[in-house]
């Protein structure tokens, strides 16, 4: 597909708007930490966030712990930082008594 000048301008405007919206939701608090570039993402250099959760099954407890991490990280730094899938240095430990319980830690990253 070939774009004319007006198509390129429109595509550029959409990209800038989407980037601006992602940046606009950031709280700025992430700036108090050192950052490192890792491939196509930027991560906090040495600051970890924790999450914990419980459930009837290990899978439920893992999902609850991840959601806990996501909710707090996104609240503190903005949604671009609250993506557990791209977090670095992930560590999760789970145990079972009457139900499952999981605790995790990971360094927040954003995709740019």
Buried (B, 14 or more C-beta within 10 A) or exposed (E): EEEEEEEEEEEEEEEEEEEEEBEEBBEEEBEEBEBEEEEEBBBBEEEBBBBBBBBEEBEBBBBBBBEBBBEBBBEBBBBBBBBBEBBBEBEBEBEEEEEBBBBBBBBBBBEE
